[in-house]
Amino acid sequence: MSGRAPAGLFISFEGIDGCGKSTQSRMLAEKFPDALRTREPGGSAGAEEIRALLLTGDPDRWSAETELLLFTAARRDHLEKTIQPALDAGRTVICDRFADSTRVYQGATRGDLRGTVDTLHTAMIGREPDLTFIIDMDPAEALSRGLARKSGEDRFEDMGLAFQETLRHGFLALAKANPDRCVLIDGNRDPAAVAAEITAHATDRMAAA
């Protein structure tokens, strides 16, 4: 492998809190040093400011509707300032979360807002990843791992196990509905084994791009 990815592929990682997305996005980026690794919410100066509002504080700090607006604002800034310029320059972008998280977290579990989520995405974002890895993991184990990080960004973990179980079902449904874009990955394994499977899928998709 040359370490140089073909131009402009947009890869995202999705899944419940603590499933290993950040680790796996980092490990994939290490295989392709020319790729840009970024995250949501965040990834640009303005979006990082919004991240602090979304991921800290009391679980009831924001309504689902307010969350949706904040996430959309952060994503728009991220797309304008970071993702699209990198893609336009021919770089592959590896993103820890993108619009699928909003579809599941706010659209399916926080007030049945999926129609509103889709409308806002079409109007304000208008872009999907080319390839999405959804890491599936036992919710109890993932929640334990997420809380153990003590990152200070635990607002969604603090919503409890039932919330994480609902999220898992949402991501499984999303993977089933988007088989051309989404690859479901078993995250209940050693990280190196998970990374090897992800790298194989990504390399195949890059070769076909």
Phi, psi and omega in degrees: 000133185282339185085003180244117183274146174301164193294138160064032177271134182251112183245133176237157175241135182224165177148176182289168180297132177085008184279350178107014181302312184296318178298315183288325176294323177294316181294323178292319179298328178293334177283336183230080187301338179280351181283154175263124176259131182216184186209163172226150348294144182132204177091353173212164185302312181294319181293327177294326176295319179291326178306315181300325179291324187278324191257000178239163176094187183296142177305329181266017183301319182236148169286165178300323181294317179293318175306313182301316180294319179294315178298320180294319178297316178298317182294321179297316179295318178300315180296314182293316191269335188235302190292304185296318176301322179292316178297318179297332179275002177089012180268148170280138180248129177245114190241127174278097185080147171207216190295333180300327178297319178293322178301322183273309185293308182266325185285322187252339188239349189238039175126014178053055184255021187302319179298318178294319177303312182294321179296314179295320180298316180298318184284322191253334185247300174064026183215135173245154171297158174281331183212131180234125173263120176255113183270115183264132183210153176304123185299323180295316179294317180296319180295318178300317179295317182296317180289329180294338180294332182049049185282343187084356178246057191252018188302318182283324175300324182292351176282351169099173185294319181301322177296317180294324177294321177295319177300316181303313179299324178296318179291322177297319178295321179295319178298319180294326182281344184229060187292337180285334182255324189261136175241121180275127185241131177285111182270001181274046183219174175302137182305326180293323178291320176298315182297322180296319179294316180297315181299319179298315178297315182296319180297319178298316181293322178295321181293331181272351185289000000 
